[in-house]
């Protein structure tokens, strides 16, 4: 677990951003990028050491992530990345298809050639990361690819909800990292870029939705152990120093 966070050390500290907020942002980004896996336990002391900070801001950041449903509190006050029921997974996927498809449709009419070129660079970077078997880089680039599109929707409300869904799904996205999942992503991303260049909102949204659906199929078929049939207990509070 500590190894996953070593590159989170050295946090920038802008004047108007508290250390607690920066730790929250870095942990949130790590969860969204799938750098923690379903069921993985996260200890405050280990996280604080990896981030080179005290335990207090880490505890506060974890408390917020628990409240948002990104992490789960155990009876022993340890924090872990939640596992998920198949039904909850399907519900989240359904909402993602609606929101991320809609964000793509909104972005398409004014998506520029320069933005399309940026998407192609990200797609090429994903191919290079795959060749080097660098899952960390692959999924960071994948997230950048999707959010480059969604940000162009110019809808703060959509972005807020999409980020929250990625926060819940991030630990499972990495489980799509196999041959079939990667090939499907490459094809869907290529079709999305072509549709965005042509300013075809329906085709662009369909390519993104297909990308989400095929990744979800791979996750459920290849990684059944990531799911449970038991709904998680309500979050406990506070987060203790473990």
C-alpha positions as CSV (number, residue, x, y, z in Angstrom):
1,X,0.0,0.0,0.0
2,X,2.8,2.4,0.9
3,X,4.5,1.8,-2.4
4,X,1.3,2.9,-4.2
5,X,1.6,6.3,-2.5
6,X,5.3,7.0,-2.6
7,X,4.9,9.4,-5.6
8,X,2.3,11.3,-3.7
9,X,4.9,12.8,-1.4
10,X,6.1,16.4,-2.0
11,X,2.7,17.9,-2.1
12,X,2.5,21.5,-3.5
13,X,1.0,23.9,-1.0
14,X,-0.6,26.9,-2.7
15,X,-1.3,29.8,-0.3
16,X,-5.1,29.3,-0.5
17,X,-5.2,25.5,-0.1
18,X,-4.9,23.8,3.3
19,X,-2.7,20.8,3.7
20,X,-5.7,18.7,4.6
21,X,-7.4,19.7,1.3
22,X,-4.3,18.8,-0.7
23,X,-4.1,15.4,1.0
24,X,-7.8,14.8,0.3
25,X,-7.3,15.8,-3.3
26,X,-4.3,13.5,-3.8
27,X,-6.0,10.5,-2.1
28,X,-9.2,11.2,-4.1
29,X,-7.2,11.2,-7.3
30,X,-5.4,8.0,-6.3
31,X,-8.7,6.3,-5.7
32,X,-10.2,7.6,-9.0
33,X,-7.2,6.3,-10.9
34,X,-7.5,2.8,-9.4
35,X,-4.3,2.9,-7.4
36,X,-6.1,1.2,-4.5
37,X,-7.9,-2.0,-5.1
38,X,-11.3,-3.2,-3.7
39,X,-10.9,-4.5,-0.2
40,X,-7.5,-2.9,0.4
41,X,-6.9,-1.6,3.9
42,X,-5.5,2.0,4.4
43,X,-3.8,2.9,7.7
44,X,-3.4,6.5,8.8
45,X,0.1,6.1,10.0
46,X,1.3,4.4,6.8
47,X,-0.4,7.0,4.7
48,X,1.1,9.9,6.7
49,X,4.6,8.4,6.4
50,X,4.2,8.0,2.7
51,X,3.0,11.5,2.3
52,X,5.5,12.9,4.8
53,X,2.9,14.6,6.8
54,X,1.4,14.3,10.3
55,X,-1.5,11.9,11.0
56,X,-4.1,14.7,11.7
57,X,-4.7,16.0,8.1
58,X,-4.7,12.4,6.8
59,X,-7.3,11.4,9.3
60,X,-9.5,14.4,8.3
61,X,-9.1,13.6,4.6
62,X,-10.1,10.0,5.2
63,X,-13.1,11.0,7.2
64,X,-14.4,13.1,4.2
65,X,-13.7,10.2,1.8
66,X,-15.7,7.9,4.1
67,X,-18.5,10.3,4.2
68,X,-18.6,10.5,0.4
69,X,-18.7,6.7,0.1
70,X,-15.3,6.4,-1.5
71,X,-13.9,4.5,1.5
72,X,-15.5,2.3,4.1
73,X,-15.0,2.3,7.9
74,X,-14.5,-1.1,9.6
75,X,-15.7,-1.9,13.1
76,X,-12.0,-1.8,14.3
77,X,-11.8,1.8,12.9
78,X,-9.5,0.7,10.0
79,X,-10.4,2.2,6.7
80,X,-10.7,0.1,3.5
81,X,-11.5,0.5,-0.1
82,X,-15.1,-0.9,-0.5
83,X,-16.0,-4.0,-2.3
84,X,-19.3,-3.7,-4.3
85,X,-22.4,-5.6,-5.0
86,X,-23.3,-6.5,-8.6
87,X,-26.5,-4.5,-8.3
88,X,-24.7,-1.3,-7.0
89,X,-22.2,-1.7,-9.8
90,X,-24.9,-1.9,-12.4
91,X,-26.7,1.1,-10.9
92,X,-23.5,3.2,-11.0
93,X,-22.7,2.1,-14.5
94,X,-26.2,3.1,-15.7
95,X,-25.7,6.6,-14.2
96,X,-22.3,6.9,-15.7
97,X,-23.6,6.0,-19.2
98,X,-26.2,8.8,-18.9
99,X,-23.9,11.5,-17.4
100,X,-20.7,10.8,-19.3
101,X,-22.5,10.3,-22.6
102,X,-24.3,13.6,-22.1
103,X,-21.1,15.4,-21.2
104,X,-19.6,14.1,-24.4
105,X,-22.6,15.3,-26.4
106,X,-22.3,18.7,-24.9
107,X,-18.5,18.9,-25.6
108,X,-18.6,17.7,-29.2
109,X,-20.0,20.7,-31.1
110,X,-17.2,23.0,-30.0
111,X,-14.4,20.4,-29.6
112,X,-11.3,21.8,-31.4
113,X,-8.7,20.1,-33.5
114,X,-6.2,20.9,-30.9
115,X,-8.2,19.1,-28.3
116,X,-8.5,16.1,-30.6
117,X,-4.8,16.1,-31.1
118,X,-4.4,16.1,-27.3
119,X,-6.7,13.1,-27.1
120,X,-4.6,11.3,-29.7
121,X,-1.4,12.1,-27.7
122,X,-3.1,10.6,-24.6
123,X,-4.2,7.5,-26.6
124,X,-0.6,7.1,-27.9
125,X,0.7,7.4,-24.4
126,X,-1.6,4.7,-23.2
127,X,-0.3,2.4,-26.0
128,X,3.3,3.2,-24.8
129,X,2.4,2.5,-21.2
130,X,0.8,-0.8,-22.2
131,X,4.0,-1.8,-24.1
132,X,5.9,-1.1,-20.9
133,X,3.3,-2.8,-18.7
134,X,2.9,0.4,-16.7
135,X,-0.6,0.2,-15.3
136,X,-0.1,3.3,-13.2
137,X,0.6,5.4,-16.3
138,X,-2.0,3.7,-18.4
139,X,-4.9,4.5,-16.1
140,X,-3.7,8.0,-15.4
141,X,-3.7,8.7,-19.1
142,X,-7.1,7.0,-19.5
143,X,-8.6,9.3,-16.8
144,X,-7.0,12.3,-18.5
145,X,-8.5,11.2,-21.8
146,X,-12.0,11.0,-20.5
147,X,-11.9,14.2,-18.4
148,X,-10.4,16.2,-21.3
149,X,-13.7,15.4,-23.1
150,X,-16.0,16.0,-20.1
151,X,-14.4,19.3,-19.1
152,X,-15.2,20.6,-22.6
153,X,-18.9,20.2,-21.7
154,X,-18.5,23.4,-19.7
155,X,-20.9,22.0,-17.1
156,X,-19.7,22.3,-13.5
157,X,-22.7,20.3,-12.3
158,X,-22.0,17.4,-14.6
159,X,-18.3,17.4,-13.7
160,X,-19.1,17.3,-10.0
161,X,-21.3,14.2,-10.4
162,X,-19.0,12.5,-12.9
163,X,-16.1,12.9,-10.5
164,X,-18.1,11.4,-7.7
165,X,-19.0,8.4,-9.8
166,X,-15.3,7.9,-10.8
167,X,-14.4,8.1,-7.1
168,X,-16.7,5.1,-6.4
169,X,-15.6,3.2,-9.5
170,X,-11.9,4.0,-9.6
171,X,-10.8,0.9,-7.7
172,X,-12.7,-1.3,-10.1
173,X,-11.5,0.4,-13.3
174,X,-8.0,-1.0,-12.9
175,X,-9.5,-4.5,-12.9
176,X,-10.2,-4.1,-16.6
177,X,-6.5,-4.1,-17.3
178,X,-6.2,-7.2,-19.4
179,X,-5.9,-8.0,-23.1
180,X,-9.6,-7.8,-24.0
181,X,-10.2,-4.7,-21.9
182,X,-7.2,-2.9,-23.4
183,X,-8.1,-3.7,-27.0
184,X,-11.7,-2.5,-26.5
185,X,-10.5,0.7,-25.0
186,X,-8.1,1.4,-27.9
187,X,-10.9,0.9,-30.5
188,X,-13.4,3.0,-28.6
189,X,-11.1,5.8,-27.9
190,X,-10.1,5.9,-31.6
191,X,-13.8,6.1,-32.6
192,X,-14.4,8.8,-30.0
193,X,-11.6,11.0,-31.4
194,X,-12.9,10.5,-35.0
195,X,-16.4,11.5,-34.0
196,X,-15.2,14.5,-32.0
197,X,-13.2,15.7,-35.1
198,X,-16.4,15.3,-37.2
199,X,-18.5,17.1,-34.6
200,X,-20.8,14.2,-34.4
201,X,-22.2,14.2,-30.8
202,X,-24.2,11.0,-31.2
203,X,-21.3,8.9,-32.5
204,X,-18.9,10.4,-29.9
205,X,-21.2,9.7,-27.0
206,X,-21.9,6.2,-28.3
207,X,-18.1,5.5,-28.4
208,X,-17.7,6.7,-24.8
209,X,-20.7,4.7,-23.6
210,X,-19.3,1.6,-25.4
211,X,-16.0,2.1,-23.7
212,X,-17.6,2.2,-20.3
213,X,-19.8,-0.8,-21.0
214,X,-17.0,-3.0,-22.3
215,X,-14.7,-2.2,-19.4
216,X,-17.6,-3.0,-17.0
217,X,-18.1,-6.4,-18.7
218,X,-14.4,-7.2,-18.3
219,X,-14.4,-6.3,-14.7
220,X,-17.4,-8.5,-13.8
221,X,-16.3,-11.5,-15.9
222,X,-12.6,-11.5,-15.0
223,X,-12.7,-10.3,-11.4
224,X,-15.7,-11.8,-9.6
225,X,-13.8,-11.7,-6.3
226,X,-14.1,-7.9,-6.3
227,X,-17.8,-8.2,-5.7
228,X,-19.9,-9.2,-2.7
229,X,-23.6,-9.9,-2.2
230,X,-23.6,-8.2,1.1
231,X,-24.4,-4.5,1.3
232,X,-21.8,-2.5,3.3
233,X,-22.7,-1.3,6.8
234,X,-23.2,2.5,7.3
235,X,-20.0,4.5,7.7
236,X,-18.7,4.7,11.3
237,X,-17.0,7.7,12.8
238,X,-14.4,8.8,13.8
239,X,-11.3,7.6,12.0
240,X,-8.8,6.4,14.5
241,X,-5.1,6.4,14.1
242,X,-4.3,2.9,12.8
